[in-house]
């Protein structure tokens, strides 16, 4: 396969999706062949325990456009996307799920939407075939995320997205930050849009969604807000909290000192004294923590790489 840049890279994270892979590959091939696009299909096997890797090996033998990255264990979707991004050679990068609920036929319209002047287009599953609890939690999550970050999308976590290459080389994806890729791109100054896409009922396997993902999503949102606003100035957060606590404690201690000196009020039975001292100590600790954060912030940020067991059809990625 040529090492020149391709028109499009399609990145598909997967975990135990062996039954859907041949049909997904067939649909992808039909779309890129019809559009006459040079393409690669990067399947990231996130530690599957079924025969997904063997199915992908067979697909690669039939179609050299199939690229396979196999993790040694399950690292999660963010890790899978990060590794896929690092290997992508396409000018456009599409991400989609492997369960056949995302429709490859949407790719041409996503490209057209991107060419309207956007850098990232996120799919919006306006009519979706998911359990009601997942639909409700998704609406809550999207609403809260939009208000907290200013990036207002109907379906922030839709797996079907398209990016310009410079976007995926500019953002770092780790932990569970795949839920917030449009936010991360917006924070880098890229223009983000969305487009209604078709969504299909799950044909094989079971959904990976659970209550723990709903909770972790909001915890990750708190992390994202902190990192986006205070990672380069942690003293603004910890120092602000520390100053409030220190001032409140100082006021309490000053008031009690005045009462003891001038009003001859004994403090042995005044729990307020302990509260004042505690607030002062907490304030000093927060300020110290903020200063330590300033000393180490972003000084050793590196791109995390993940351990791969096998690769098939991998070509060196072009430098951006």
C-alpha positions as CSV (number, residue, x, y, z in Angstrom):
1,X,0.0,0.0,0.0
2,X,1.3,3.5,-0.8
3,X,2.6,5.6,2.0
4,X,1.1,8.7,0.5
5,X,-1.7,10.4,2.3
6,X,-5.1,8.8,1.6
7,X,-8.4,10.4,1.1
8,X,-9.9,8.9,4.2
9,X,-9.1,6.8,7.3
10,X,-12.0,5.0,9.0
11,X,-11.3,4.1,12.6
12,X,-13.4,1.4,14.2
13,X,-12.9,0.5,17.9
14,X,-14.3,-2.9,18.7
15,X,-14.7,-5.4,21.6
16,X,-16.2,-8.8,20.8
17,X,-18.0,-7.8,17.6
18,X,-16.9,-10.8,15.4
19,X,-20.3,-11.3,13.9
20,X,-20.7,-7.8,12.6
21,X,-17.3,-7.3,11.1
22,X,-17.7,-8.9,7.7
23,X,-20.9,-7.0,7.0
24,X,-19.4,-3.7,8.2
25,X,-16.4,-4.2,6.0
26,X,-18.7,-4.9,3.0
27,X,-20.7,-1.7,3.7
28,X,-17.5,0.4,4.0
29,X,-16.0,-1.0,0.9
30,X,-19.1,-0.3,-1.1
31,X,-19.2,3.3,0.0
32,X,-15.5,4.2,-0.7
33,X,-15.5,2.3,-4.0
34,X,-18.6,4.1,-5.1
35,X,-17.1,7.5,-4.1
36,X,-13.7,6.5,-5.6
37,X,-11.9,7.3,-2.4
38,X,-8.5,6.0,-1.4
39,X,-9.1,4.6,2.0
40,X,-7.9,2.5,4.9
41,X,-10.1,0.8,7.5
42,X,-8.4,0.8,10.9
43,X,-10.0,-1.8,13.2
44,X,-8.7,-1.4,16.8
45,X,-9.4,-4.7,18.7
46,X,-9.7,-3.6,22.3
47,X,-8.8,-6.9,23.9
48,X,-11.6,-9.0,22.4
49,X,-12.1,-12.4,23.9
50,X,-14.0,-13.8,20.9
51,X,-12.6,-14.5,17.4
52,X,-12.7,-10.9,16.2
53,X,-9.0,-10.8,15.5
54,X,-9.1,-13.9,13.3
55,X,-12.1,-12.5,11.4
56,X,-10.1,-9.3,10.8
57,X,-7.0,-11.3,9.8
58,X,-9.2,-13.0,7.1
59,X,-10.6,-9.6,6.0
60,X,-7.0,-8.2,5.6
61,X,-6.0,-11.1,3.4
62,X,-8.9,-10.2,1.1
63,X,-8.6,-6.5,1.3
64,X,-5.2,-4.8,2.1
65,X,-7.0,-1.6,3.1
66,X,-7.9,-3.4,6.3
67,X,-5.5,-2.4,9.1
68,X,-5.7,-4.2,12.4
69,X,-4.4,-3.0,15.8
70,X,-4.9,-5.5,18.6
71,X,-4.5,-4.5,22.2
72,X,-3.1,-7.0,24.7
73,X,-6.1,-6.3,27.0
74,X,-9.1,-4.1,27.2
75,X,-8.0,-0.5,27.5
76,X,-11.2,1.3,26.6
77,X,-12.6,3.3,23.8
78,X,-10.4,6.4,24.4
79,X,-7.3,4.3,24.1
80,X,-8.6,2.6,21.0
81,X,-9.3,5.9,19.3
82,X,-5.9,7.4,20.4
83,X,-4.1,4.5,18.8
84,X,-6.2,4.7,15.7
85,X,-5.5,8.4,15.4
86,X,-1.8,7.9,15.7
87,X,-1.8,5.4,12.7
88,X,-4.3,7.3,10.5
89,X,-3.0,8.5,7.1
90,X,-6.2,10.0,5.7
91,X,-6.8,13.6,5.1
92,X,-10.3,12.9,6.6
93,X,-10.6,10.7,9.6
94,X,-14.0,9.0,10.3
95,X,-14.8,7.2,13.6
96,X,-17.6,4.8,13.9
97,X,-18.7,1.9,16.1
98,X,-18.4,-1.7,15.0
99,X,-21.9,-2.9,15.9
100,X,-23.6,-1.8,12.6
101,X,-25.7,0.8,14.4
102,X,-23.7,3.5,12.6
103,X,-24.3,3.6,8.9
104,X,-21.2,3.9,6.6
105,X,-23.5,5.3,3.9
106,X,-23.4,8.6,5.8
107,X,-19.7,9.1,5.0
108,X,-20.2,11.1,1.8
109,X,-22.7,13.5,3.4
110,X,-20.4,13.9,6.4
111,X,-17.6,14.9,4.0
112,X,-19.9,17.4,2.3
113,X,-20.9,18.9,5.6
114,X,-17.2,19.2,6.7
115,X,-16.4,21.0,3.4
116,X,-18.9,23.8,4.4
117,X,-16.0,25.1,6.6
118,X,-16.0,22.8,9.6
119,X,-13.1,20.9,11.1
120,X,-15.2,18.3,12.9
121,X,-18.7,17.1,12.3
122,X,-20.4,15.0,15.0
123,X,-23.3,12.8,14.1
124,X,-26.7,13.3,15.7
125,X,-28.8,10.2,16.1
126,X,-32.1,12.1,16.1
127,X,-34.1,8.9,15.8
128,X,-32.2,6.3,17.8
129,X,-32.8,2.6,18.6
130,X,-31.4,2.4,22.1
131,X,-33.0,1.4,25.5
132,X,-35.0,4.3,26.9
133,X,-32.7,4.6,29.9
134,X,-29.8,5.2,27.5
135,X,-31.8,7.8,25.6
136,X,-32.8,9.7,28.7
137,X,-29.4,9.7,30.3
138,X,-27.9,10.8,26.9
139,X,-30.2,13.9,26.8
140,X,-29.3,14.8,30.4
141,X,-25.6,14.3,29.7
142,X,-25.7,16.4,26.5
143,X,-27.6,19.2,28.2
144,X,-25.3,19.4,31.2
145,X,-22.2,19.1,29.0
146,X,-23.4,21.9,26.7
147,X,-24.1,24.3,29.5
148,X,-20.8,23.5,31.3
149,X,-18.5,23.7,28.2
150,X,-20.4,26.0,25.8
151,X,-20.2,23.3,23.0
152,X,-23.9,22.6,22.4
153,X,-24.5,19.4,20.5
154,X,-27.5,17.1,20.5
155,X,-25.4,13.9,20.6
156,X,-22.0,14.6,22.0
157,X,-21.1,11.0,22.4
158,X,-22.2,9.7,19.0
159,X,-19.6,7.3,17.7
160,X,-20.0,8.5,14.1
161,X,-17.8,11.6,13.5
162,X,-15.6,13.0,10.8
163,X,-12.4,15.1,11.4
164,X,-9.9,16.9,9.4
165,X,-6.5,15.3,9.9
166,X,-5.1,18.3,11.8
167,X,-7.8,17.8,14.5
168,X,-6.8,14.3,15.4
169,X,-3.1,15.3,15.5
170,X,-3.9,18.2,17.8
171,X,-6.0,16.6,20.6
172,X,-4.9,14.1,23.2
173,X,-7.4,11.3,24.0
174,X,-7.0,9.3,27.2
175,X,-9.0,8.1,30.2
176,X,-12.6,8.5,29.0
177,X,-12.2,11.7,27.1
178,X,-13.6,10.1,23.9
179,X,-17.0,11.4,25.1
180,X,-15.8,15.0,24.8
181,X,-13.9,15.0,21.5
182,X,-16.0,17.9,20.1
183,X,-15.2,19.9,23.3
184,X,-11.5,19.1,23.1
185,X,-11.4,20.2,19.4
186,X,-13.3,23.4,20.2
187,X,-10.9,24.3,22.9
188,X,-8.1,24.0,20.3
189,X,-9.9,26.5,18.1
190,X,-11.4,24.1,15.6
191,X,-14.9,24.7,14.2
192,X,-17.4,22.0,15.3
193,X,-20.7,21.2,13.8
194,X,-23.2,18.4,13.7
195,X,-25.4,16.5,11.2
196,X,-28.4,14.2,11.6
197,X,-27.4,10.6,10.8
198,X,-29.2,7.4,10.5
199,X,-29.1,5.0,13.4
200,X,-29.9,1.3,13.2
201,X,-31.1,-1.3,15.8
202,X,-28.3,-3.5,17.2
203,X,-28.1,-6.6,15.0
204,X,-25.5,-8.7,17.0
205,X,-24.2,-8.8,20.5
206,X,-25.2,-6.7,23.5
207,X,-24.8,-3.0,24.4
208,X,-21.8,-2.1,26.5
209,X,-23.8,0.7,28.2
210,X,-24.4,0.5,32.0
211,X,-25.1,2.8,35.0
212,X,-21.3,3.0,35.7
213,X,-20.7,4.7,32.4
214,X,-23.4,7.3,33.1
215,X,-21.7,8.1,36.4
216,X,-18.2,8.1,35.0
217,X,-19.3,10.4,32.2
218,X,-20.2,13.1,34.7
219,X,-17.0,12.6,36.7
220,X,-15.0,12.9,33.4
221,X,-17.0,16.1,32.7
222,X,-15.8,17.6,36.0
223,X,-12.2,16.6,35.1
224,X,-12.5,18.1,31.7
225,X,-13.8,21.4,33.1
226,X,-10.9,21.5,35.6
227,X,-8.3,20.7,33.0
228,X,-9.6,23.1,30.4
229,X,-9.9,26.1,32.8
230,X,-7.3,25.5,35.5
231,X,-4.6,23.1,34.2
232,X,-2.3,26.0,33.4
233,X,-3.3,28.1,36.4
234,X,-4.2,25.7,39.3
235,X,-3.5,28.5,41.8
236,X,-6.6,30.3,40.5
237,X,-8.7,27.4,41.7
238,X,-6.9,26.1,44.8
239,X,-5.6,29.6,45.8
240,X,-9.2,31.0,45.5
241,X,-10.6,28.3,47.7
242,X,-7.7,28.7,50.1
243,X,-8.1,32.4,50.4
244,X,-11.8,32.1,51.2
245,X,-11.1,29.6,53.9
246,X,-8.1,31.5,55.3
247,X,-10.1,34.8,55.4
248,X,-13.1,33.1,57.0
249,X,-10.9,31.5,59.6
250,X,-9.0,34.7,60.3
251,X,-12.3,36.6,60.8
252,X,-13.4,34.0,63.3
253,X,-10.1,34.0,65.2
254,X,-10.0,37.8,65.2
255,X,-13.5,38.1,66.6
256,X,-12.7,35.6,69.4
257,X,-9.4,37.3,70.2
258,X,-11.3,40.6,70.5
259,X,-13.8,39.0,72.9
260,X,-11.0,37.5,75.0
261,X,-8.9,40.6,75.3
262,X,-11.5,43.3,75.6
263,X,-14.6,41.6,76.9
264,X,-12.8,39.0,79.1
265,X,-14.8,36.1,77.6
266,X,-13.1,32.8,78.1
267,X,-12.7,30.5,75.1
268,X,-12.3,27.1,76.7
269,X,-15.9,26.3,75.9
270,X,-16.1,27.9,72.5
271,X,-16.1,25.3,69.6
272,X,-16.0,28.3,67.2
273,X,-12.3,28.7,68.1
274,X,-11.5,25.3,66.7
275,X,-13.5,26.0,63.6
276,X,-11.5,29.2,63.0
277,X,-8.2,27.5,63.4
278,X,-9.3,24.7,61.1
279,X,-10.3,27.1,58.4
280,X,-7.0,28.9,58.6
281,X,-5.1,25.6,58.3
282,X,-7.2,24.4,55.4
283,X,-6.7,27.8,53.6
284,X,-2.9,27.5,53.9
285,X,-3.0,23.9,52.6
286,X,-5.1,24.9,49.6
287,X,-2.8,27.8,48.7
288,X,0.2,25.5,49.1
289,X,-1.4,22.9,46.9
290,X,-2.1,25.5,44.2
291,X,1.5,26.7,44.3
292,X,2.8,23.1,43.9
293,X,0.4,22.7,41.0
294,X,1.8,25.8,39.3
295,X,5.3,24.3,39.6
296,X,4.5,21.0,37.8
297,X,1.6,22.0,35.5
298,X,1.9,20.6,32.0
299,X,5.7,20.4,32.4
300,X,5.8,16.7,31.6
301,X,2.7,16.1,29.4
302,X,3.3,13.3,27.0
303,X,1.1,11.3,24.6
304,X,0.3,7.9,26.1
305,X,0.9,4.9,23.9
306,X,-0.7,1.5,24.5
307,X,0.7,-2.0,24.3
308,X,-0.2,-3.8,21.1
309,X,-0.1,-7.6,20.8
310,X,-0.3,-7.7,17.0
311,X,-0.7,-5.4,14.0
312,X,-1.7,-6.2,10.4
313,X,-1.2,-4.0,7.4
314,X,0.2,-1.0,9.4
315,X,1.9,1.7,7.3
316,X,4.0,4.6,8.7
317,X,1.7,7.6,9.3
318,X,2.5,10.9,7.4
319,X,3.8,13.7,9.5
320,X,1.2,16.4,9.9
